[in-house]
Amino acid sequence: MQPLKFKRYINWLFLVAVLSLVVIKTIMRPWVRQNEFHEAFTISLNSLPNFLEALVGVPVMTMVLLQLRHRQMQLLQKLSERSMYFISTFLAAVYVITQELKIHDIGGNNVYDPNDLAASVIGLVFTLSLMLRYGFIRSQKPDNQGISK
């Protein structure tokens, strides 16, 4: 069984999102709190991690579902790749929205903020749109020996 190969933009998406999360939470937030900035900038900066978490969460859920389907999980065999995108977005939405609404604290001690909830929803919709537009898996073309490059 050939391993799945994900499109390059997914790798960049992860890299940029994770690095941005680190920079925002460790450098930018403390700096903004110590200095006075416009309220809209402060709110945006504080909500950006929610957007980025959705940006990472949907592809992670998609990878899990696609790997399960790739490993011949019967339940997922009949679903199209597009269906997987919608299911993974729904699962990620359930997680981020229930976390923001304080139904659970998995992943950190959250404080309810409607701006964070909006940023999460925008991140979910944005990521779903990216995946619908550009796909997720690179096509695997066999060479002369039937082995994918």
MODELLER restraints for C-alpha pairs under 7 A, 6 or more apart:
rsr = mdl.restraints
at = mdl.atoms
rsr.add(forms.Gaussian(group=physical.xy_distance, feature=features.Distance(at['CA:4:A'], at['CA:137:A']), mean=6.96, stdev=0.5))
rsr.add(forms.Gaussian(group=physical.xy_distance, feature=features.Distance(at['CA:5:A'], at['CA:137:A']), mean=5.72, stdev=0.5))
rsr.add(forms.Gaussian(group=physical.xy_distance, feature=features.Distance(at['CA:5:A'], at['CA:138:A']), mean=5.52, stdev=0.5))
rsr.add(forms.Gaussian(group=physical.xy_distance, feature=features.Distance(at['CA:6:A'], at['CA:136:A']), mean=5.69, stdev=0.5))
rsr.add(forms.Gaussian(group=physical.xy_distance, feature=features.Distance(at['CA:6:A'], at['CA:137:A']), mean=4.35, stdev=0.5))
rsr.add(forms.Gaussian(group=physical.xy_distance, feature=features.Distance(at['CA:6:A'], at['CA:138:A']), mean=5.42, stdev=0.5))
rsr.add(forms.Gaussian(group=physical.xy_distance, feature=features.Distance(at['CA:7:A'], at['CA:136:A']), mean=5.53, stdev=0.5))
rsr.add(forms.Gaussian(group=physical.xy_distance, feature=features.Distance(at['CA:7:A'], at['CA:137:A']), mean=5.43, stdev=0.5))
rsr.add(forms.Gaussian(group=physical.xy_distance, feature=features.Distance(at['CA:7:A'], at['CA:138:A']), mean=5.15, stdev=0.5))
rsr.add(forms.Gaussian(group=physical.xy_distance, feature=features.Distance(at['CA:14:A'], at['CA:56:A']), mean=6.18, stdev=0.5))
rsr.add(forms.Gaussian(group=physical.xy_distance, feature=features.Distance(at['CA:17:A'], at['CA:52:A']), mean=5.58, stdev=0.5))
rsr.add(forms.Gaussian(group=physical.xy_distance, feature=features.Distance(at['CA:17:A'], at['CA:56:A']), mean=6.94, stdev=0.5))
rsr.add(forms.Gaussian(group=physical.xy_distance, feature=features.Distance(at['CA:21:A'], at['CA:49:A']), mean=5.91, stdev=0.5))
rsr.add(forms.Gaussian(group=physical.xy_distance, feature=features.Distance(at['CA:32:A'], at['CA:42:A']), mean=6.94, stdev=0.5))
rsr.add(forms.Gaussian(group=physical.xy_distance, feature=features.Distance(at['CA:47:A'], at['CA:115:A']), mean=6.25, stdev=0.5))
rsr.add(forms.Gaussian(group=physical.xy_distance, feature=features.Distance(at['CA:47:A'], at['CA:116:A']), mean=4.78, stdev=0.5))
rsr.add(forms.Gaussian(group=physical.xy_distance, feature=features.Distance(at['CA:47:A'], at['CA:119:A']), mean=6.00, stdev=0.5))
rsr.add(forms.Gaussian(group=physical.xy_distance, feature=features.Distance(at['CA:48:A'], at['CA:119:A']), mean=6.67, stdev=0.5))
rsr.add(forms.Gaussian(group=physical.xy_distance, feature=features.Distance(at['CA:50:A'], at['CA:116:A']), mean=5.87, stdev=0.5))
rsr.add(forms.Gaussian(group=physical.xy_distance, feature=features.Distance(at['CA:50:A'], at['CA:119:A']), mean=5.75, stdev=0.5))
rsr.add(forms.Gaussian(group=physical.xy_distance, feature=features.Distance(at['CA:50:A'], at['CA:120:A']), mean=4.99, stdev=0.5))
rsr.add(forms.Gaussian(group=physical.xy_distance, feature=features.Distance(at['CA:51:A'], at['CA:119:A']), mean=4.84, stdev=0.5))
rsr.add(forms.Gaussian(group=physical.xy_distance, feature=features.Distance(at['CA:51:A'], at['CA:120:A']), mean=4.74, stdev=0.5))
rsr.add(forms.Gaussian(group=physical.xy_distance, feature=features.Distance(at['CA:51:A'], at['CA:122:A']), mean=6.66, stdev=0.5))
rsr.add(forms.Gaussian(group=physical.xy_distance, feature=features.Distance(at['CA:51:A'], at['CA:123:A']), mean=4.45, stdev=0.5))
rsr.add(forms.Gaussian(group=physical.xy_distance, feature=features.Distance(at['CA:52:A'], at['CA:123:A']), mean=6.69, stdev=0.5))
rsr.add(forms.Gaussian(group=physical.xy_distance, feature=features.Distance(at['CA:54:A'], at['CA:120:A']), mean=5.76, stdev=0.5))
rsr.add(forms.Gaussian(group=physical.xy_distance, feature=features.Distance(at['CA:54:A'], at['CA:123:A']), mean=5.08, stdev=0.5))
rsr.add(forms.Gaussian(group=physical.xy_distance, feature=features.Distance(at['CA:54:A'], at['CA:124:A']), mean=5.31, stdev=0.5))
rsr.add(forms.Gaussian(group=physical.xy_distance, feature=features.Distance(at['CA:55:A'], at['CA:123:A']), mean=5.51, stdev=0.5))
rsr.add(forms.Gaussian(group=physical.xy_distance, feature=features.Distance(at['CA:55:A'], at['CA:124:A']), mean=6.50, stdev=0.5))
rsr.add(forms.Gaussian(group=physical.xy_distance, feature=features.Distance(at['CA:55:A'], at['CA:127:A']), mean=5.62, stdev=0.5))
rsr.add(forms.Gaussian(group=physical.xy_distance, feature=features.Distance(at['CA:57:A'], at['CA:92:A']), mean=5.85, stdev=0.5))
rsr.add(forms.Gaussian(group=physical.xy_distance, feature=features.Distance(at['CA:58:A'], at['CA:88:A']), mean=5.73, stdev=0.5))
rsr.add(forms.Gaussian(group=physical.xy_distance, feature=features.Distance(at['CA:58:A'], at['CA:89:A']), mean=5.28, stdev=0.5))
rsr.add(forms.Gaussian(group=physical.xy_distance, feature=features.Distance(at['CA:58:A'], at['CA:92:A']), mean=5.64, stdev=0.5))
rsr.add(forms.Gaussian(group=physical.xy_distance, feature=features.Distance(at['CA:58:A'], at['CA:124:A']), mean=6.94, stdev=0.5))
rsr.add(forms.Gaussian(group=physical.xy_distance, feature=features.Distance(at['CA:58:A'], at['CA:127:A']), mean=6.86, stdev=0.5))
rsr.add(forms.Gaussian(group=physical.xy_distance, feature=features.Distance(at['CA:61:A'], at['CA:88:A']), mean=5.06, stdev=0.5))
rsr.add(forms.Gaussian(group=physical.xy_distance, feature=features.Distance(at['CA:61:A'], at['CA:92:A']), mean=6.95, stdev=0.5))
rsr.add(forms.Gaussian(group=physical.xy_distance, feature=features.Distance(at['CA:62:A'], at['CA:84:A']), mean=6.38, stdev=0.5))
rsr.add(forms.Gaussian(group=physical.xy_distance, feature=features.Distance(at['CA:62:A'], at['CA:85:A']), mean=6.13, stdev=0.5))
rsr.add(forms.Gaussian(group=physical.xy_distance, feature=features.Distance(at['CA:62:A'], at['CA:88:A']), mean=5.23, stdev=0.5))
rsr.add(forms.Gaussian(group=physical.xy_distance, feature=features.Distance(at['CA:65:A'], at['CA:84:A']), mean=6.80, stdev=0.5))
rsr.add(forms.Gaussian(group=physical.xy_distance, feature=features.Distance(at['CA:69:A'], at['CA:76:A']), mean=5.21, stdev=0.5))
rsr.add(forms.Gaussian(group=physical.xy_distance, feature=features.Distance(at['CA:69:A'], at['CA:77:A']), mean=5.67, stdev=0.5))
rsr.add(forms.Gaussian(group=physical.xy_distance, feature=features.Distance(at['CA:82:A'], at['CA:132:A']), mean=6.69, stdev=0.5))
rsr.add(forms.Gaussian(group=physical.xy_distance, feature=features.Distance(at['CA:85:A'], at['CA:128:A']), mean=6.57, stdev=0.5))
rsr.add(forms.Gaussian(group=physical.xy_distance, feature=features.Distance(at['CA:89:A'], at['CA:124:A']), mean=6.42, stdev=0.5))
rsr.add(forms.Gaussian(group=physical.xy_distance, feature=features.Distance(at['CA:89:A'], at['CA:128:A']), mean=6.59, stdev=0.5))
rsr.add(forms.Gaussian(group=physical.xy_distance, feature=features.Distance(at['CA:93:A'], at['CA:124:A']), mean=6.87, stdev=0.5))
rsr.add(forms.Gaussian(group=physical.xy_distance, feature=features.Distance(at['CA:96:A'], at['CA:120:A']), mean=6.85, stdev=0.5))
rsr.add(forms.Gaussian(group=physical.xy_distance, feature=features.Distance(at['CA:97:A'], at['CA:117:A']), mean=6.71, stdev=0.5))
rsr.add(forms.Gaussian(group=physical.xy_distance, feature=features.Distance(at['CA:98:A'], at['CA:104:A']), mean=6.45, stdev=0.5))
rsr.add(forms.Gaussian(group=physical.xy_distance, feature=features.Distance(at['CA:99:A'], at['CA:105:A']), mean=5.96, stdev=0.5))
rsr.add(forms.Gaussian(group=physical.xy_distance, feature=features.Distance(at['CA:100:A'], at['CA:110:A']), mean=6.54, stdev=0.5))
rsr.add(forms.Gaussian(group=physical.xy_distance, feature=features.Distance(at['CA:100:A'], at['CA:112:A']), mean=5.65, stdev=0.5))
rsr.add(forms.Gaussian(group=physical.xy_distance, feature=features.Distance(at['CA:100:A'], at['CA:117:A']), mean=6.26, stdev=0.5))
rsr.add(forms.Gaussian(group=physical.xy_distance, feature=features.Distance(at['CA:101:A'], at['CA:112:A']), mean=6.08, stdev=0.5))
rsr.add(forms.Gaussian(group=physical.xy_distance, feature=features.Distance(at['CA:102:A'], at['CA:110:A']), mean=6.92, stdev=0.5))
rsr.add(forms.Gaussian(group=physical.xy_distance, feature=features.Distance(at['CA:102:A'], at['CA:112:A']), mean=6.87, stdev=0.5))
rsr.add(forms.Gaussian(group=physical.xy_distance, feature=features.Distance(at['CA:140:A'], at['CA:148:A']), mean=5.70, stdev=0.5))
rsr.add(forms.Gaussian(group=physical.xy_distance, feature=features.Distance(at['CA:141:A'], at['CA:148:A']), mean=5.66, stdev=0.5))
rsr.add(forms.Gaussian(group=physical.xy_distance, feature=features.Distance(at['CA:141:A'], at['CA:149:A']), mean=7.00, stdev=0.5))
rsr.add(forms.Gaussian(group=physical.xy_distance, feature=features.Distance(at['CA:142:A'], at['CA:148:A']), mean=4.38, stdev=0.5))
rsr.add(forms.Gaussian(group=physical.xy_distance, feature=features.Distance(at['CA:142:A'], at['CA:149:A']), mean=6.73, stdev=0.5))
rsr.add(forms.Gaussian(group=physical.xy_distance, feature=features.Distance(at['CA:143:A'], at['CA:149:A']), mean=6.90, stdev=0.5))
